[in-house]
Amino acid sequence: MSEPILLGLSGSLRESATNRKLLREAARLFAPGTYIEADLNLPLYDGDLEDGEGIPAPVQVLADQIAQAHAVIVSTPEYNKGPSGVLKNALDWVSRTAGRPWADKPVAVMSAAAGRAGGERAQMVLRGYMVPFQPRILQGPEIHLASSSNEFDAQGRLTSDRYESALQTLMQKLRVEAGF
């Protein structure tokens, strides 16, 4: 059997975002496999743009990456009690592509946020956003990384055994769900 392809979607565009760090830790714990971090720096969804020019090339790349991945991990910050606009925009664009790249795809959802709830509300909203796509979203363990800027060392590794243990369990479940 070939190595699994794991795709990561961060709801934050910042290179040093804790959601990116959380995805990279998840990929480390998912290993072995190939990890690809998606680029969600996409144009805002615009029906006139779609009608005039079609699906933008970066959106099609993302849809193809989702379709080709054996499993997907999504991490969102919490902005005003919901997922980031970046992540919602990416989901909206991908929904406009041909085929159904999310259909039956194993997905693990997680969140990292500055607040004490760790993005729990954003994660619940995100799960609702994904229902129309019909992926296989794992139900736990839930990862809500609270005060996330304090949870990583200088190398980007989680400092809490509690979070790392839960993330390890989630990644083991994702491997099984993906057939590896």
C-alpha positions, 0 to 999 in steps of 0.5 A: 500500500502506498503512503497516505497523503494528508492535506492540512487546511489552516484557517489562518494565513499567518505563517507563524499562526498557532493553527498552522503549528497545530496542523504541523504537529498533527501531521507529525503525529499522523506520520508516516505519510506525505503532508501537504499544507494547502494555500487558502490565500484565494480571491473572495468568492464572487459569482461574477468572477466565476461566471466571467473567468471560471474557477480560479486556478488556485481554487482548482488546485485546492479542490484537486488536493482535497480529492487526492488526499487520503485524509484532511485535517482542518484547523480554525481560529475563532473570530467573533464566535465563528471560523475565519473568513479565509476558511469559509471562503475556501469552502465556498469556492471548493463547493463551486468546483466540478465533482465532490472532492469532500465526499466521503473524505476522512476529516479531522477538525481542530481549533487553536485560539487565544481564548479559554475555550480554544475555538470550540464555538468556531469548530462547532460552526465549521462542522456545520459548514461541512455537512453539505459536503458529506465528508466523514468527520471524526467525532473526537477526541476534540482538540480545542487548543486554548491560549494557543500562543502559550502551547508551543515551544520555539520549535513549534512542538506542543508543550502540553502532554494532555494536548499531544496525547489527545492529538495523537489519539485523533491522528491514530483514528484518522489513519484508521479511517483513511485505511492505513 
